Amino acid sequence: MDSQNITQDSVTIRVGHSPDPDDAFMFYALARDMIDTGRYHFTHEMADIESLNRRAETGELEVSAISIHSYPYVCGKYALLACGCSMGDGYGPMVITREPCTLEDLKGKTIAVPGERTTAFLALNLCLGKGRFDHRVVMFDEIPDAVANGDVDAGLIIHEAQLTYQRQGLHKVVDVAEWWGEQTGLPLPLGGNVIRRDLGPEPMREVAGLLKASIEYSLEHRKEAIDYALQFGRGLDTDLTDQFVEMYVNKWTLDYGERGRKAVKELLAKAHEAGLVPNPGEIEFIG
């Protein structure tokens, strides 16, 4: 919807998402007014995922990308949308080091992490055990350098660093999504979109439909959406941007499906049992 067409009846929906190729691809149609959004006017606020996790705790934005780890902390204010998830289906956040080592070697070491509310950090705690390692919060795109420079013993990488860490001669110790899949037979639900409950049931469903339409538009107009996403791919060329988008915008993103919903519930149940998150209660998915 063009700004000049905003009327008194318009409802502004502020959408928070990370400045990464997958989120940019997902929201391309909304950001560039490629679909009819009716009475809803969407504005976009970009921030790293940990910042969005923390902002969601105050209920600041109507719609936001968050880490699934964060959902139990915001479920009173937000519901999960059935579309927009990023699923690690056999691949995901990785722990990297300067020299090859084992999982056992990581115990007691200092690991740079992209945020304490990220699902990557939650999965790492499940994998290694709570309190079995030290951590230091580092901005996600600075973690590979922190490892290469010896500032930390290891780094937990997310986003495009999963495709580029080897350029710096770094070594993968464990992929936590791969580990999770071996333990449960399920994909690792990394991130999702949430919508504020106080919008009311009908607007929540309508906005959910528009977000799904945006994802569908990008999947159907892949080249132009990839060209748009390319500007957010730090260090990625067109082929790697397309590869990264394919990893995290796919069938799971259109709808969690039964297996994806099970994965969310299983992850948060196991995390609650381990004393890592509050009990989220019944988890609803707005479609």
Backbone hydrogen bonds, N-H to C=O, Kabsch-Sander energy under -0.5 kcal/mol:
donor,donor_aa,acceptor,acceptor_aa,energy
5,N,2,D,-1.7
6,I,3,S,-1.5
10,S,7,T,-1.5
11,V,39,R,-3.0
12,T,10,S,-0.5
13,I,41,H,-3.0
14,R,12,T,-0.6
15,V,13,I,-0.6
15,V,43,T,-3.0
16,G,14,R,-0.5
16,G,63,V,-2.2
17,H,15,V,-0.5
17,H,45,E,-2.0
20,D,18,S,-2.0
24,A,20,D,-2.7
25,F,21,P,-2.5
26,M,22,D,-2.1
27,F,23,D,-2.2
28,Y,25,F,-0.9
31,A,27,F,-2.8
32,R,28,Y,-2.2
33,D,30,L,-0.9
34,M,29,A,-3.0
35,I,29,A,-0.7
37,T,35,I,-0.6
40,Y,37,T,-2.2
41,H,11,V,-2.9
42,F,40,Y,-0.5
43,T,13,I,-2.1
45,E,15,V,-3.0
47,A,17,H,-1.5
52,L,48,D,-2.0
53,N,49,I,-2.4
54,R,50,E,-2.0
55,R,51,S,-2.4
56,A,52,L,-2.2
57,E,53,N,-0.8
57,E,54,R,-0.6
58,T,55,R,-1.4
59,G,56,A,-1.0
60,E,55,R,-1.4
63,V,14,R,-2.3
64,S,194,V,-2.0
65,A,16,G,-2.7
66,I,192,G,-2.9
68,I,190,L,-2.3
70,S,67,S,-1.4
71,Y,67,S,-0.6
71,Y,68,I,-1.2
73,Y,70,S,-1.6
74,V,70,S,-0.7
74,V,71,Y,-1.6
75,C,71,Y,-1.4
77,K,74,V,-1.6
78,Y,74,V,-2.4
79,A,195,I,-2.4
80,L,284,E,-1.1
81,L,193,N,-3.2
82,A,286,I,-3.1
84,G,253,T,-3.6
86,S,191,G,-2.5
87,M,85,C,-0.5
88,G,188,L,-3.4
89,D,87,M,-1.2
90,G,88,G,-1.4
94,M,157,I,-1.5
95,V,174,V,-2.6
96,I,94,M,-0.5
96,I,155,G,-2.9
97,T,171,H,-2.2
98,R,153,D,-0.5
106,L,102,T,-0.7
106,L,103,L,-1.3
107,K,103,L,-0.5
107,K,104,E,-1.1
108,G,132,R,-2.5
109,K,106,L,-2.3
111,I,109,K,-0.6
111,I,134,D,-2.4
112,A,154,A,-2.9
113,V,136,R,-2.6
118,T,115,G,-0.8
122,L,118,T,-1.8
123,A,119,T,-3.0
124,L,120,A,-2.0
125,N,121,F,-2.0
126,L,122,L,-2.0
127,C,123,A,-2.4
128,L,124,L,-3.1
129,G,125,N,-1.7
132,R,129,G,-2.0
134,D,109,K,-2.4
136,R,111,I,-2.0
138,V,113,V,-2.6
142,E,139,M,-2.6
143,I,139,M,-0.6
143,I,140,F,-0.8
146,A,142,E,-2.0
147,V,143,I,-2.2
148,A,144,P,-2.8
149,N,145,D,-2.7
150,G,147,V,-1.3
151,D,146,A,-2.0
152,V,146,A,-1.1
153,D,110,T,-1.5
154,A,110,T,-1.5
155,G,96,I,-2.2
156,L,112,A,-3.2
157,I,94,M,-3.1
157,I,155,G,-0.7
161,A,158,I,-1.1
162,Q,159,H,-1.9
163,L,160,E,-2.1
164,T,160,E,-0.8
165,Y,161,A,-1.9
167,R,164,T,-1.8
168,Q,165,Y,-1.5
169,G,166,Q,-2.0
170,L,165,Y,-1.2
171,H,97,T,-2.9
173,V,95,V,-3.4
174,V,95,V,-0.9
176,V,93,P,-2.1
176,V,174,V,-0.6
177,A,93,P,-0.6
179,W,175,D,-2.4
180,W,176,V,-2.3
181,G,177,A,-2.4
182,E,178,E,-1.9
183,Q,179,W,-1.7
184,T,180,W,-2.3
185,G,181,G,-2.5
188,L,88,G,-2.5
190,L,86,S,-2.1
190,L,188,L,-0.9
191,G,86,S,-1.5
192,G,66,I,-2.6
194,V,64,S,-2.9
195,I,79,A,-2.5
196,R,62,E,-2.7
197,R,77,K,-3.0
199,L,196,R,-1.4
200,G,197,R,-1.8
204,M,200,G,-2.2
205,R,201,P,-2.1
206,E,202,E,-2.5
207,V,203,P,-2.9
208,A,204,M,-2.1
209,G,205,R,-2.0
210,L,206,E,-1.7
211,L,207,V,-2.4
212,K,208,A,-2.1
213,A,209,G,-2.0
214,S,210,L,-1.9
215,I,211,L,-1.9
216,E,212,K,-2.7
217,Y,213,A,-2.3
218,S,214,S,-2.0
219,L,215,I,-2.3
220,E,216,E,-2.0
221,H,217,Y,-1.6
222,R,219,L,-0.6
225,A,221,H,-2.0
226,I,222,R,-3.0
227,D,223,K,-2.4
228,Y,224,E,-1.7
229,A,225,A,-2.4
230,L,226,I,-2.0
231,Q,228,Y,-1.0
232,F,229,A,-2.1
233,G,230,L,-1.5
234,R,232,F,-1.3
236,L,233,G,-2.3
241,T,237,D,-2.6
242,D,238,T,-2.5
243,Q,239,D,-2.2
244,F,240,L,-2.8
245,V,241,T,-2.7
246,E,242,D,-2.3
247,M,243,Q,-1.4
248,Y,244,F,-1.2
248,Y,245,V,-0.6
249,V,245,V,-2.6
253,T,250,N,-0.9
254,L,250,N,-1.2
255,D,251,K,-1.3
256,Y,82,A,-1.3
260,G,256,Y,-1.3
261,R,257,G,-2.4
262,K,258,E,-2.1
263,A,259,R,-2.0
264,V,260,G,-2.0
265,K,261,R,-2.2
266,E,262,K,-2.7
267,L,263,A,-2.6
268,L,264,V,-2.3
269,A,265,K,-2.1
270,K,266,E,-2.6
271,A,267,L,-2.3
272,H,268,L,-2.1
273,E,269,A,-2.4
274,A,270,K,-1.7
275,G,272,H,-1.6
276,L,271,A,-3.0
277,V,271,A,-0.7
284,E,282,E,-0.6
286,I,80,L,-3.3
286,I,284,E,-0.5
287,G,285,F,-0.6
